[in-house]
């Protein structure tokens, strides 16, 4: 199929792009990497009156230090997760997770902010944003506001972004220095969206070697990425051993919200999430032991 007719704009400044969005009152779509938008246009699932190509706005293409973490502009490509030394130093789990994101060709064109704004619940980057307490800058012609990941993702492909706003920056804080992280997922083929996946973080008390802090976020198992705080709480104060990991896995099975579809059943996704929980926690523990 071919896209429905639309007018094309390629502004040279963020101000111009935001004015175009504001003027057309929700009838515009922003084109950055195009890895999500172009299929929607071609299948006519999206029929905007205008498409605003922001690729000429050089000010949006950056990865830089920010308050101990990193800030990523709207045009930073997903390949930067693998190539930027700053990311490897400050938020290494982003680099590790990048190899699960689609294929090299997709990562070379797709943007980090674009994937987060698209909010596919089976995608890795929205889950990483939630796991790492990322902050989103949403810009309109009138103002900019900051929204935390915990409120940014609202439902299937639905976020706090208003029709006249662009996600211009995502800031990832540096995780606790004494923590270790793991990312795992199950998909039909490498590069496919996850049937179920997990981002797990773990930290131990230095003396007693019990679990001091934990973070468990799941993707592919609900309408948004899901942080299961009950599973995290099941770990706190426990020895980092299989009984604690099993308790967290059982809690996670109840804390997610999977559905049945052509790829997997609800029961299968719950079982996979439990298995991935134990595997990811073991992996994070092994990394802690090597520190």
N, C-alpha and C positions, 0 to 999 in steps of 0.2 A: 504494500500500500504506500501511498504518498501522503505527506502532510496536507492538512487543510491550509488554505491560503492565509498568510500572515505577512505583516510588514516587518522588515529586518532593520535593526539599528546597531551600530557598533561605536558607542560613545568612547571618548578618550579620557574621561574623568568620572570618578565616582559620583560627583555632584550631578553630572548630566544623566548618568544611569538612573539615579534615584528620582530625578525629576521626571524622567520618562515613565517610570513605574507609577509615580504619584499621579501623573496626568491621566494615565489610562485606567486608573481605578480598578485594579484587579484583573485586567484583561491582558497582562503581560507576563512573560516567562523569561527568566534569566538563563543565559547559556554560558557555561564556564567550560567544563570538560565535555559535556554533552553525552556522557555514557548512560545517564538515566533519561535525560530529556529527549534525545533523538529517537529512541524506540517509542516513547510515548507519543511523539509527534507523528511518526510514521504509521503507527497503529491507530491514530486519531483518538487516542485516549485523552490527549490534551489538545485543545483547539484555541490557543491564545490568538488575540488579534495582533499582538506584536511580540517579537523575540528580541531581547536585548543581549547582545553578545558583549561580555565584559572583558574579553581576552586582550584588548588593547589598553586596559587600565593598568599600567605597570605598577602603580602604587599598591596594588592588591597582591602582588606576586612576591612573597617573602616567607622565610622561616627565621625567627630571631629570638634572642633571649628575652624573657619576661618574668620578673619577680622570682627568679630561681628556676622557673620552668621554661616553656617555649610558647611563642605566639605564632600562629599560622594564618596567613592571609588567604583570601578567597580564591586566589589563583595558584596557590601552591599545589603541585601535582602529588599524587599518591606515591610516586617513585621517590620523592624526597624523604619519605619515611625510611627508605633503605640507604640513601646516599648521603644524607646530611649528618655530619659529625656531631652537631649540636644535639640532634635528636638522640643519637646513640649514647651520648654522655649523660643527658639529663632525664630522658624518658625512654629507656631501652626497650620496654615492653612494646612500644609503638613500632620499633624496628622489627622485633620478633614477629609481631602480628601481621606485618605488611606482606609477608610471604603467603598468607592465606587469602589475601585480597585478589580475587579474579586472576588475571594473567598479566605478564609484563606489558603487553600492548595496552591493556586497559589502565594499568597503573601509570603508564607514561602519559596518558591523556586525562584520565579522571582526576578530579580535585578532592582534597581532604574535606574541605568545607562542603563541597557539593554532595558527597556521600552522606555527610551528617545532616544536611538540609533535606535530602531526599527521604531519610529516615526509614529505610527498609529494615524491618525488625530482624531480618536474617543476616544483615551486614555487620562486618566487624567494627567499623569506625564508630557508629553510634554506641555500640557496647563499650568500646574503649573510652569514649567521651564520658559515659556514665560511670564507669569503673574508676576513672582518674579524676572525677569531679571537675570536668572541664567547664569553662565559662564561655558563653557565646556572645559575641557582639552583633546585635541586630540593628542595622542602620536604615533609616528612612530619610526622606528629604527634609524632615523637620527636626529629627533628633536621633540619637543612638541610645540603645539601652542594653544592659547586660542580663542574661538569663542563664541560670545554672542548668546543667544537664538533667538534673532530677526533675525539673519542670519543663524543660524544652521539648522532650518527647512525650506526645500526648496519646496517640493511637496509631493505627496502621497508616504509614506515610503522612502523618499529621504531626506538626510541631507548633511551637509558639510563634513562628514567623507569620507576620501579617502579609497581606497581598502586596503591600507597598514597601516591604522591607527586603534587604539583602543580608545574608549571613556573611559579614565582611571579615570576621576574625574568630578563631577558636584558640583559647588559651588552655594549655595542659600544664597543671602544676607538676613539679617533680614529686614522685611518690616518696613516702618515708624512707630515709636512707637505710634503715635496718630491715627493709622489706625485700621480698623476692616475689616475682610474678611468673605466671604461666598462662599461655593461651592455647586452647585446644578446640577442635571442632570436628564434626562428622559431616561429610558431604558425599554425594554420589560420585563425583569426580573432582580431582583437584581444580580449584578455581570456581567451582559452583558455589551458590549460596548455601549456607550451613543448614542442615536439617536440625542440628542442635550444636551450640558452642558455649564456651565459658571463658571468662577472664577472671583469674584467681590471683589474689595477693595475700601474703602471709608474713607476719613478723612474730618473733619470739622474745620473751623476757630473757635477758642475757644470763641471769643467774640460775633461775629455776627451770629454764628451757620449756616453759609452757607457752601456749599461744597467747600473745598480747593483743594482736590486731589481725583482722581478716577482712577481705573484700571478695565477694562472689557475685559476679554479674553474668547473666545468661542471654544468649541471642538465638533467634530461630525458634523460640518456644513461647511466644506470646505476641501481642500486638505492638509491643515496644521492647527494647532491651529491658531486662528485669534484674534489679538488685534484690537478692533474697536476704534480708537482714536477719531473719530467724535462723538461717543456716550459718551466718557469720557469728551470731550470738552463741550458737551451739558449740562453736570452736573455742571461744574466749575462755581462758583459764584452764584449758585442757592440755594434757600432754600431746605433743604432735605425733600421735600414733594412730594406727588403723581404727580403733574404736571411735575416736573423735571424728575422723574423716568419714566413717560410715554414718555417724549421727548427722553430720552436715549433709551428706548425700540424701539421706531420707528426708530431711527437712527441705532440701531443695526440690525434691520431687513434688512436694505439696505447695511450694511457693511459686512455681512457674504456672503459666497459663497456655499450654499448647493446644493446637487444634488438629483435626484430621484433614489431610489433603492428599493429593495424588502422590506425594513424595513419602509420607510417613503418617502413621496413626498417632493419636494423642498418647496412647500407652507406650509406644516405642520411643517417642520423644522424652517422656518422663524417665524411662529406663536409661536412655542414652545420657540424659543430663546427670543422673545419679552416678553413672560410671565415669563420666568426664570429671565430675566433682572430685572423686577420689584420685583419679589420675593427675589432675591439675594440682591438687594439694600435695601429692607426693613429689611432683616435679618442682614445685616452689620450695618444698622442704629441702630437696637435694641441692638446689641453688644456694639456700641459706647455709647449708653445711659446708659449701665450698668457699664461702666468703671469709 
